[in-house]
């Protein structure tokens, strides 16, 4: 098994000593972070949980911060400069966009019947 040597602060060293043999497990878990920040999922879930009208669903947009991050990721992707982490992030955004398109498309028939 490979060994890794790290320089850490005294405070962190004391915290690591408390976890003992669980350190490899905790390191592995820390690497399994979601591809995008949890607040993005929360934003979408809060919107859907608010029981939006079909019109609100049709008008749903990412936040300006989300739009800017997507712009950066797409630009970096086109330039072939995405890191593996950024690739996962962009992939997750694309999955969310696909889900929202499916939700919006399901509302089109309802919106048409309201005219």
N, C-alpha and C positions, 0 to 999 in steps of 0.2 A: 504494500500500500504506500503511495507517495506521501511524503511529509511536506508541510508548508510552514515556513517561518514568517511570522508577522511581527512588526513593531507596533505596539499599541500603548495607549496612555496607561498610567497606573490605575486609574479608575476603571477603565475597560478591562484591564487585566484582572482586577478583583471580581468584576461581574462575570467574566469568563470562567474564573476558578469556581464560581458557585454552580455553574451548569455542568461542570465536570465532563463525563463521558457523553453527554448529550450534544456537545458542540458540533460534531459532524452532521447530526440530524437538524440542528437549528440552522446551520449554514445552508444545507440543502433546501430547507423550507424558505429561507430568505431569498433564494434564487428563483422561487416559483411565484413571483409576484405577478399580478394581472398585467396584461399587455398595455392596458390603459388605466389611468387613475380611477379609483372607485367613485369619485364624485361625478364622473361622466355617466356611469351606470345609474347612480342615484338620481341624476338630473332626468334621465329618460324614464326611470321607474316612477319618480314623483309625478312626471307629466302624465304617464299612462294611468297611474292610480288616482289622478284628479278627476277621472271620468270625463275626459274632454269631449266636446261636441265634434261631429264630423268636420265641421269647418275648422276647428282648432287643430284637429289632426292634420288636415290638409295644409295648414299654415305652419306646422311645427318645423322649427329650424334649430340647428346646433347653435350653441352660444358663440359669441364673437371669439372667445378664447379657443373654442374647439375648431372653429373655422380657420383661425390663424394657424393652429397646430397642423391641421390637415393640409393647408396650403404649403407649409414648410415640408411636410413629409412627402407630398406629391412632387414638389420641386426637387427634393433630394432624390426621390425615386427615379424621376426622369433623367437626372444627371448620373444615375448609377452610384449614388453616394450613401445609400441607406446602410446603417449598421444592422446586424441581425435583430437587435432589440427594436429598432425603429421599423424594421420589416414586419415584425409581429404586431407592433402597434398599428401600423397602417392596415394590416390584414384585419385586425379587430374592428377598426373604424369602418372598413368596407362591409364586414358582416353586419354591423349595426345599421349601416345605411341600407343594406339589402332588406333587413327586417322592417325598417321604417317605410321603405317603398312598398313592401307587401302590405303593411298596415294601412298606408294611405290608399293603395289601390283597392283594398277592400271597402273603402269608404266612397269610392267614386260612384257606385250604383246608388248609394244612399243620397249623396249630394245631388245627383241627377234627378231623383224622384222628388226632391224638395222644390224644384223650380215651378 
